[in-house]
Amino acid sequence: MRWFISFVFICVSLSVKADLVIEITKGVRGALPIAVVPFSNKSGQGLTEDIAQIVADDLLRSGDFEPLSRSSMLSLPGRGEDIYFRDWSMLGQRNVLVGTVTYDASNQSYKVQYELYDVQAQQRIVGKVIGGRQNQLRDIAHAIADSVYEALTGNRGVFSTKIAYVTLEQGKGKPQYTLEVADADGRRSKLIFKSPMPIISPAWSPDGKRLAYVSFESGKSAVYIQDVSSGVRTLIASYSGLNSAPSWSPDGSKLAMTLSRDGNAEVYVLDMRTNNLKRMTDHWAIDTEPSWAPDGKSIVFTSDRGGGPQVYMMDADGGTPRRLTFEGRYSARPRFSLDGKTIYYVHQRNGFNVAALDMETGQSRILTETEMDESPSVAPNGSMIIYATQRQGKGVLAVVGVNSGSKYTLPAQFGDVREPAWSPYIKK
């Protein structure tokens, strides 16, 4: 039990508040050059957000693009007909994005028109008009970045998604734990729940509208589900002993979790339609941290039944688990890739790092390079992993590109932050 208790409480010794700050730590050679021109403001209003800068920052974070600096731009066109393609070709740009912002006083809303062009072909790739109020300008910028990303890579962008994370503020009085939700770039953080006792293991529902998490507010662990918009909370599991590690089934009807109600830490599945609770594992060892396969047919989890923490998989209907990881003394917190072909997990070799296990070949590769990496969570398009790590004795969030290898961190302005969870695409 010692390794499990240590893991749980290491994960909650943290602290921060407000927005997170993006710091690019590793770019990618060969990233696509793109010019994101400052959008022309024809609204007659002062804009609270720099839409083009948000788009450029989003694309840069993906690791797939290298936006041109504004100081290198020879002109600032706002419409396609104003683009001098020779200038952008001379600057080595493959694509150029331009846009114009106007204002409709009758309904107090903005219209943002954007156009993406192929510089060599001198042809428009995509162009749209998005409307919204002033407090939606940042949403509009993320939507434009998603559109550009998909148009040029063929893959859906994740810039309009959210991240959840846990913070701890240590003041003169009692510590204050908070569960926060922010944009994928760490901005516009929103308080979901706070407590003087630890909060761990946030997990998004498949529709992105609810969070399951573990709170120790009553003096012992309990699993709750909370609606992100309304704040309504529902107590799901508060049995004697351990209640931890909730994980949603892909259809949102079931919740896998770890309970010790029968004396030992085992994996259970709760059918939330019928309230039926099914015990999935039955072993003297500790079985914990369940996570569903994308097709809902299997569950991976962490167990020390082989002498130390390793990753196992079992059918979602039950049956005998089979071991997946064999290298190193510690492999834990497994999470499937979008296509189910890869499992990401925390692996101890020289330090604790995030690794990727190819389900077909059984081969693993290390994705991160720091020494105390934990809690990996996969972006909904499968291109990036967000995880918690340490930097100069401070807890920060970090993101690594699965294929590109790009890296950036999301440190808090004050204190530490842990337990990240990347949202799915949010259904509206």
C-alpha positions, -999 to +999 in steps of 0.1 A: +000+000+000+030+023+006+037+031-030+000+039-037-003+062-007+029+080-016+017+084-052-017+099-041-002+124-017+027+134-039+001+143-065-016+167-041+013+185-027+008+216-049-001+253-052-013+283-076-040+306-085-054+324-116-043+319-152-014+297-163+014+312-184+027+296-217+065+291-220+077+274-252+107+252-242+113+232-274+103+241-310+103+218-340+127+219-370+106+217-401+075+233-387+054+250-414+060+287-418+029+308-416+022+345-415-006+355-392-012+392-400-026+414-373-063+417-380-076+450-393-099+467-368-127+484-387-151+482-357-145+517-344-142+500-310-112+492-289-106+454-289-100+436-256-082+407-274-055+406-301-072+379-322-043+373-346-018+370-318-040+344-300-042+324-333-004+327-338+003+315-303-021+286-306-005+274-339+030+278-323+021+257-293+010+228-316+046+223-327+034+220-363+037+257-373+063+285-370+044+319-372+064+348-387+072+376-362+053+408-368+085+428-370+095+408-401+062+416-420+065+439-450+028+448-451-003+443-430-032+434-453-066+428-439-083+413-469-072+387-495-073+413-524-047+434-505-021+406-503+011+410-523+021+373-525+056+381-538+064+397-504+053+367-484+071+343-508+103+363-504+099+359-466+097+321-470+060+318-459+039+289-471+006+304-460-008+338-449-038+345-427-055+378-428-087+392-412-109+421-405-130+430-375-162+450-378-189+460-353-227+458-356-241+484-332-277+471-336-270+440-316-237+450-300-217+422-316-185+418-336-180+401-369-146+387-376-138+378-412-107+357-418-091+342-449-062+317-452-042+317-484-016+294-501+012+318-510+027+298-538-007+290-555-020+324-546-054+308-538-077+310-508-078+278-488-105+287-463-125+318-453-153+325-430-171+351-409-176+344-371-198+366-350-198+372-312-198+397-284-168+413-269-164+386-242-163+360-270-134+374-290-110+349-274-133+320-283-134+333-319-096+334-321-094+298-309-120+287-334-100+304-362-069+286-350-088+253-351-100+260-386-065+269-399-049+238-382-075+215-398-072+231-432-035+227-433-029+194-414-061+175-421-065+169-383-090+187-360-075+214-338-078+214-300-075+251-293-111+255-283-109+227-257-104+231-220-080+218-193-088+210-157-062+210-130-058+211-092-039+239-073-030+245-037-024+279-021-004+278+011-011+309+032-008+318+069-039+297+077-051+264+063-040+253+028-066+259+001-070+234-027-089+244-058-101+226-089-099+249-119-109+248-155-091+270-181-088+273-219-063+249-235-037+278-234-042+282-196-061+315-198-095+324-184-093+301-154-126+293-137-129+280-101-149+248-100-145+237-064-123+246-034-116+229-001-090+230+027-085+193+021-069+176-010-086+173-044-073+147-069-080+128-101-102+151-122-118+133-152-139+148-179-172+133-190-172+124-228-194+154-236-171+179-217-199+191-195-191+174-162-160+166-141-156+136-118-130+140-091-119+129-056-123+152-026-111+147+009-134+174+023-151+151+047-119+138+061-118+108+039-118+102+001-151+105-018-159+106-056-181+135-068-194+145-102-199+182-108-216+201-137-190+226-149-215+253-159-241+251-131-218+239-103-243+212-092-224+184-074-234+148-069-218+124-044-210+091-063-189+070-040-182+074-002-177+038+009-155+029+039-119+029+029-106+043-004-127+059-031-105+071-059-094+074-096-127+079-114-128+072-152-157+077-176-167+050-201-167+064-237-205+066-238-207+084-204-229+058-188-204+041-165-177+052-141-147+030-133-130+037-101-109+023-073-126+012-040-114-006-010-149-012+004-142-049+007-109-045+024-085-042-006-080-016-034-099-031-064-113-018-097-151-014-098-175-001-124-206+018-115-234+018-141-249+052-135-282+043-153-290+015-129-267+023-100-253-012-102-218-015-089-196-043-103-163-055-089-139-060-118-107-073-100-102-097-072-066-099-060-046-094-029-025-067-047-035-031-052-055-025-084-060+012-092-061+040-118-085+024-143-090+039-178-112+028-206-102+020-242-118+043-268-141+015-280-153+008-244-143-029-247-114-030-223-099-013-193-063-007-184-052-002-148-022-002-125-015-032-103+014-044-081+004-080-084+037-088-101+058-073-073+057-036-083+034-012-101+028-022-137+001-017-163-025-044-170-055-047-193-088-066-189-120-069-208-146-044-198-170-073-191-144-089-167-120-118-170-083-124-163-061-093-167-029-095-188+002-076-181+013-050-207+045-034-193+076-053-182+105-028-182+115-009-152+104-010-116+074+014-120+047+018-147+015+035-138-014+058-147-022+043-182-042+063-207-052+052-243-044+071-274-073+083-295-071+053-319-065+028-291-032+017-306-010+033-280-010+035-242+006+065-225+018+059-189+043+071-162+075+050-164+105+050-140+138+045-156+163+072-146+135+094-134+097+093-137+088+101-173+058+098-196+062+069-220+042+055-250+036+018-254+028+005-289+001-021-284+010-040-316+048-043-311+050-040-273+078-015-277+079+016-255+095+050-261+101+078-236+084+111-245+095+134-217+129+142-202+124+156-167+126+136-135+092+138-118+066+136-145+031+123-137-006+123-145-005+122-184-037+132-202-042+130-240-055+159-262-088+149-280-071+149-314-043+127-300-015+151-310-003+162-275+000+150-240-004+173-210+012+162-177+025+174-144+062+178-136+087+197-115+108+227-125+133+242-101+114+227-072+081+240-084+051+220-098+041+230-133+021+216-161+038+207-194+028+196-228+047+174-253+038+167-290+034+130-295+050+130-329+065+164-332+084+164-299+076+200-293+074+210-257+059+239-237+052+245-200+022+260-182+036+273-149+013+291-125+021+328-117+023+318-080+029+284-064+025+249-079-002+231-100-009+194-106-034+168-118-041+180-154-070+166-174-075+176-211-112+179-220-128+162-250-143+183-277-171+200-258-206+195-272-227+226-272 
